[in-house]
Amino acid sequence: MKPIRVLVVDDSMLFRNMLSQLLEQDPMIHVVATAADPYQARDMIIRYDPDVMTLDVEMPRMNGIEFLRKLMPQHPIPTVMISSLNSAVFDAMAAGAVDFVDKPQNMGNNSIYNWVRNELITKIKIASTVKVGRYKMANEFNVNSTGRTYPNKVVAIGASTGGTEAIYNVVKLFNVDIPGTVIVQHMPPGFTKMYADRLNNQCRVAVKEAQNGDLVERGKVLIAPGDKHMRLIRSGGTYRVECKQGERVNGHCPSVDVLFKSVASAAASNAVGVILTGMGGDGAIGLKAMRKAGAHTVGQDEQSCVVYGMPKVAYDIGAVEYQLPLENIASKVYNILNSMP
């Protein structure tokens, strides 16, 4: 197998050189070029045609987001953003970036080495498998008003790589009549609150980062915190979430499997489960538990996924009842809800 050809773009010469040296230690990665700004990066892309680009958000002359917006329509390239805690990273995802990593605060050699080995290299390898610009944006649709309030119903969604935009394309079509919705998106601590706040400003429903004990109620969407597992708990006639730190499950905290298994137990046939784009298999077993408990389940199809990993594993083990393009998932959720007793 040929090494992944990587272009490193960062305005700091020290950081570029350090990153390049550490990435080259992996036999499956070859840094073909580096660039200090988007103008140099454009020339390097034309010259070397890299498989993956790492890109800083904040740079002189042109920031990384503006560069992506100009680049992607002409020369789409799988891109991993490198960002400090900054909500601008979600603008980069909307502009076509595949994923992002949180820039380490401690720039010591050991910290950088561990960050590159444990986070950045993994994201680069995932990005190298992605075909960018392959899915449609969800279109607005009209929900036929039935006057229903969907009592005791819950919607649960799980996603990973490519999920920030996929979740947005589902949730932006939810109306305030949607049952309480719980979501796990694999994301570092701090970014989950910014992501929830961003969705809250863009969508008709109320979206927030979940806190332990939050009610799951009509018209509200709860995003699992980036360093805690989220579980659905039923107490009398209400649902709440439990958010607690714990060991990684399937390599993740929060884990989609942890959420889905709790939904299977607490809501059973009153739930709708949705698994979206992502690498690996987190959520597949939990979605199957939901289906066995009587829930309806939906998986994103291969053509519309950034990475057809999690939905594929779920489909292959029989956890997915309906497999659909991303742009049809929100309407399917409503169709299911309207058919439920």
C-alpha positions in Angstrom: 0.0 0.0 0.0 1.3 3.4 -0.9 1.9 6.0 1.8 -0.6 8.8 2.2 0.7 11.9 0.6 0.2 14.8 3.0 0.5 18.6 2.7 1.0 20.5 6.0 -0.3 24.1 6.0 0.5 26.3 9.0 1.9 29.8 9.4 4.4 28.7 12.1 7.7 27.4 10.6 8.5 25.7 13.9 5.1 23.9 14.1 5.2 22.9 10.4 8.7 21.4 10.7 7.8 19.6 14.0 4.6 18.3 12.5 6.2 17.1 9.4 9.0 15.2 11.2 6.5 13.5 13.6 4.1 12.5 10.8 7.0 11.0 8.8 7.7 8.6 11.6 4.5 6.7 10.6 5.4 4.4 7.6 2.0 5.0 6.1 2.4 8.8 5.8 4.7 10.9 3.6 4.7 14.7 3.9 5.2 15.8 0.3 5.2 19.5 1.0 4.6 22.2 3.6 3.1 25.7 3.1 3.0 28.9 5.3 -0.3 30.3 3.9 -3.1 29.4 1.5 -1.3 31.0 -1.5 1.7 28.7 -1.1 -0.7 25.8 -0.3 -2.5 26.3 -3.7 0.8 26.1 -5.5 1.8 22.9 -3.6 -1.5 21.3 -4.3 -1.1 21.9 -8.0 2.5 20.7 -8.0 2.2 17.6 -5.7 -1.5 16.6 -5.8 -1.5 15.4 -2.1 -4.0 12.9 -0.8 -4.7 14.9 2.4 -4.1 18.4 3.7 -3.8 19.5 7.3 -4.8 23.2 7.6 -4.6 25.8 10.3 -7.7 27.9 10.8 -5.9 31.2 11.6 -3.3 32.3 9.0 -2.1 35.5 7.5 -3.2 36.8 4.1 -6.2 34.4 4.0 -7.7 32.3 6.7 -8.2 28.6 6.4 -11.9 28.8 6.1 -11.9 31.3 3.2 -9.2 29.1 1.5 -11.4 26.0 1.7 -14.4 27.9 0.3 -12.4 28.9 -2.7 -10.5 25.6 -3.1 -13.2 22.9 -2.7 -15.3 23.7 -5.7 -12.2 23.7 -8.0 -10.0 21.1 -6.4 -11.6 19.1 -3.6 -9.1 17.5 -1.2 -9.7 15.7 2.1 -8.7 18.3 4.8 -8.2 17.9 8.5 -8.4 21.3 10.3 -6.0 22.0 13.2 -7.6 24.4 15.6 -7.5 25.7 19.1 -10.8 25.9 20.9 -12.7 28.0 18.4 -16.2 27.8 16.9 -14.8 28.8 13.5 -13.9 25.2 13.1 -17.5 24.5 12.3 -17.4 27.0 9.5 -14.5 25.0 8.1 -16.5 21.8 8.3 -19.4 23.5 6.5 -16.8 24.6 3.9 -15.8 21.0 3.2 -13.2 19.9 5.8 -13.5 16.2 6.7 -12.6 16.5 10.4 -10.7 18.6 12.9 -8.3 18.1 15.8 -7.8 20.3 18.9 -4.4 22.0 18.8 -2.5 21.1 22.0 -2.1 23.9 24.5 1.2 22.4 25.8 3.7 22.6 23.0 6.3 20.5 24.7 7.9 17.7 22.6 6.2 14.9 24.5 2.7 16.5 24.3 3.1 17.2 20.5 4.4 13.6 19.9 1.5 12.0 21.8 -1.0 14.3 20.0 0.3 13.5 16.6 0.5 9.8 17.3 -2.9 9.4 19.1 -5.1 12.0 17.3 -3.7 13.6 14.1 -2.4 10.5 12.4 -5.7 8.7 13.0 -7.7 11.6 11.5 -5.3 11.8 8.5 -5.7 8.1 7.8 -9.5 8.4 8.0 -9.5 11.5 5.7 -7.5 9.6 3.1 -10.4 7.2 2.6 -13.0 10.0 2.1 -14.4 11.1 -1.2 -15.1 14.8 -0.6 -18.1 16.7 -1.9 -20.1 13.6 -2.5 -23.4 14.2 -0.6 -26.3 16.6 -1.1 -27.5 19.1 1.3 -30.9 18.4 2.9 -33.7 20.3 1.3 -36.6 21.9 3.2 -39.7 19.7 3.4 -43.2 20.3 4.6 -44.3 18.2 7.6 -48.0 17.4 7.3 -49.5 18.7 10.5 -51.4 16.1 12.4 -51.8 17.9 15.6 -49.9 15.1 17.4 -47.5 15.7 20.2 -45.7 12.3 20.1 -46.0 11.6 23.9 -43.3 9.5 25.5 -41.3 9.3 22.2 -37.6 9.9 21.9 -35.2 10.4 18.9 -31.6 9.3 19.4 -28.9 10.1 16.9 -25.2 9.0 16.7 -22.4 10.2 14.4 -18.6 10.6 14.0 -16.5 11.7 11.0 -18.5 14.1 8.9 -21.2 14.1 11.5 -21.2 17.8 12.4 -22.7 18.7 9.0 -24.8 15.6 8.7 -26.4 16.2 12.1 -27.1 19.9 11.1 -28.7 18.7 7.9 -31.1 16.6 9.9 -31.8 18.8 12.9 -32.3 22.0 10.9 -35.4 20.3 9.5 -36.9 19.5 12.9 -39.9 21.6 14.0 -40.6 22.4 17.6 -43.0 19.5 17.7 -40.1 17.0 17.5 -39.9 14.7 20.5 -37.0 15.1 22.9 -33.8 14.3 20.9 -30.5 13.0 22.3 -27.3 13.1 20.2 -23.8 11.7 20.5 -21.2 13.2 18.1 -17.6 12.2 18.6 -15.9 15.5 19.5 -13.4 16.9 22.0 -14.5 18.6 25.2 -15.3 22.3 24.8 -16.2 21.9 21.1 -19.5 20.2 22.0 -20.8 23.3 23.7 -19.8 25.5 20.8 -21.4 23.1 18.4 -24.6 22.9 20.4 -24.8 26.7 20.6 -24.2 27.0 16.9 -27.1 24.6 16.1 -29.3 26.4 18.6 -28.7 29.6 16.6 -29.3 27.9 13.2 -32.3 25.6 14.0 -35.9 26.0 15.0 -35.5 23.6 18.0 -33.7 24.4 21.2 -30.2 22.8 21.2 -27.8 22.7 24.2 -24.9 20.7 25.5 -26.4 18.2 27.9 -25.9 18.4 31.7 -26.6 15.7 34.1 -30.2 15.6 35.0 -31.5 17.5 32.0 -35.1 16.8 30.9 -35.6 15.2 27.5 -38.6 17.1 26.2 -40.5 18.2 23.2 -38.7 20.6 20.9 -35.3 20.2 22.7 -32.1 18.6 21.4 -29.3 17.5 23.8 -25.7 17.0 22.6 -23.6 14.8 24.8 -20.6 16.6 26.4 -17.3 15.8 24.8 -15.8 14.0 27.8 -18.8 12.2 29.3 -21.1 9.3 28.4 -24.7 10.2 28.0 -27.5 7.8 29.0 -31.3 8.1 28.8 -33.0 7.5 32.1 -36.8 7.1 32.5 -38.2 8.4 35.8 -42.0 8.0 36.1 -43.5 9.7 33.1 -40.4 11.7 32.1 -37.0 11.1 30.5 -33.8 12.6 31.7 -30.2 12.2 30.7 -27.3 11.0 32.9 -24.0 12.5 31.9 -21.0 10.9 33.6 -17.3 10.4 32.9 -16.2 6.9 32.2 -13.9 4.6 30.4 -13.9 4.9 26.6 -16.2 2.5 24.8 -15.2 1.5 21.2 -12.4 4.1 21.7 -14.9 7.0 22.4 -16.3 9.0 25.3 -19.1 9.9 24.7 -20.0 6.6 22.9 -23.0 6.1 20.6 -23.4 2.5 21.8 -23.7 3.7 25.4 -26.5 6.1 24.5 -28.3 3.7 22.2 -28.2 0.9 24.7 -29.7 3.2 27.3 -32.4 4.3 24.9 -33.3 0.6 24.2 -33.7 0.0 27.9 -35.5 3.3 28.8 -37.7 3.9 25.8 -37.9 0.6 23.8 -40.6 0.8 21.1 -41.1 4.5 21.8 -37.8 5.5 20.3 -36.4 6.2 16.8 -32.7 5.6 16.3 -30.6 7.2 13.6 -26.9 6.3 12.8 -25.0 8.7 10.6 -21.6 9.0 8.9 -18.6 7.9 10.9 -15.5 5.7 11.0 -15.6 2.4 12.9 -18.5 0.6 14.5 -19.6 2.6 17.5 -23.4 2.6 17.7 -24.1 -0.5 15.7 -24.6 -2.8 18.6 -26.6 -0.2 20.5 -28.8 0.4 17.4 -29.4 -3.3 17.1 -30.5 -3.4 20.8 -32.9 -0.6 20.1 -34.4 -2.5 17.1 -34.7 -5.7 19.2 -36.6 -3.6 21.8 -39.1 -2.5 19.2 -37.6 0.9 18.1 -37.6 2.0 14.5 -34.0 2.5 13.2 -32.6 4.5 10.3 -29.1 4.4 8.8 -27.4 6.8 6.4 -26.6 5.3 3.0 -23.1 4.8 1.6 -23.5 7.4 -1.2 -24.3 10.3 1.1 -21.8 9.4 3.9 -18.5 11.1 4.3 -17.3 7.8 5.8 -19.5 4.8 5.4 -18.3 3.0 8.5 -20.7 3.1 11.5 -23.8 2.9 9.3 -22.3 0.0 7.3 -21.5 -2.0 10.4 -25.0 -1.3 11.8 -26.6 -2.3 8.4 -24.5 -5.5 8.1 -25.6 -6.8 11.6 -29.3 -6.1 10.9 -29.6 -3.0 13.1 -30.9 -0.7 10.4 -34.5 -1.0 9.4 -34.4 1.9 6.8 -31.3 2.9 4.9 -31.6 6.4 3.3 -29.7 9.3 1.8 -28.9 12.0 4.3 -31.3 14.5 2.7 -34.3 12.1 3.3 -33.6 11.2 6.9 -35.5 14.0 8.7 -38.6 13.4 6.7 -38.4 9.7 7.4 -38.1 10.4 11.2 -41.4 12.3 11.0 -43.0 9.6 8.9 -42.1 7.0 11.5 -43.3 9.2 14.3 -46.6 9.7 12.6 -47.1 6.0 12.2 -46.3 5.1 15.8 -49.2 4.5 18.3 
